[in-house]
């Protein structure tokens, strides 16, 4: 991961009274990064056909109001109907949080469907 897939300055509304980003905003940052990751691979329509199954967040260091948050993304696992994305949330060279999120590919009814082979190749 050499360049962030998504970056933004931390807004005042994202921080608590101590100026530290509230934990739920990390998932918003990852959602933005997921959209950018898929768009950069021509998979925007695929991003609309996946649903979040689970996320695990591990914090190392706080993000604060005034920081610029950088999110690096990679696909760490591809299964038959699901995939796991790994996100590294950083400020400058400091890792603040690592997020592993599993998404499930779905059909129009919301039922799991296989990830097409061409899509799986583009996610790698």
C-alpha positions, -999 to 999 in steps of 0.1 A, spaced: 0 0 0 19 30 -13 -8 56 -16 -40 62 3 -71 53 -16 -90 80 3 -81 110 24 -99 138 42 -94 164 69 -111 155 102 -141 177 107 -150 193 140 -183 173 142 -163 140 141 -144 147 173 -154 146 210 -148 174 235 -111 163 238 -107 166 200 -105 128 195 -124 112 166 -154 92 179 -149 55 171 -179 51 147 -164 76 122 -136 51 114 -162 29 98 -174 59 77 -138 65 66 -136 28 56 -169 30 37 -155 60 17 -123 40 10 -143 9 -1 -161 30 -27 -129 46 -39 -111 12 -40 -139 -3 -62 -142 28 -84 -104 27 -90 -108 -8 -104 -140 -1 -124 -161 -20 -99 -185 8 -88 -216 -14 -96 -201 -43 -76 -197 -20 -46 -234 -14 -47 -241 -52 -47 -222 -60 -15 -234 -58 21 -213 -55 52 -213 -87 73 -188 -78 100 -160 -54 110 -132 -57 135 -114 -25 145 -81 -24 163 -70 11 175 -33 20 180 -34 58 182 -61 85 182 -70 106 152 -77 142 163 -96 172 149 -73 190 125 -56 159 113 -58 146 78 -68 110 78 -54 87 51 -70 53 44 -51 25 27 -72 -4 14 -65 -39 2 -85 -71 -4 -71 -96 20 -94 -125 12 -119 -136 -15 -142 -165 -9 -171 -178 -30 -197 -152 -19 -177 -130 5 -146 -110 6 -126 -93 34 -111 -58 30 -83 -46 52 -81 -9 58 -53 10 75 -63 44 89 -33 66 92 -23 102 101 10 109 82 32 79 90 13 69 122 -11 40 121 -42 49 141 -66 20 134 -67 -12 114 -101 -24 102 -110 -58 87 -144 -58 71 -162 -88 55 -186 -80 27 -211 -104 11 -220 -102 -26 -258 -103 -30 -285 -106 -57 -316 -84 -61 -334 -103 -33 -305 -98 -9 -294 -134 -10 -257 -142 -12 -244 -148 -47 -210 -159 -60 -184 -132 -67 -178 -133 -105 -143 -146 -114 -135 -114 -133 -145 -92 -103 -124 -114 -80 -94 -109 -102 -99 -71 -102 -101 -70 -64 -67 -86 -60 
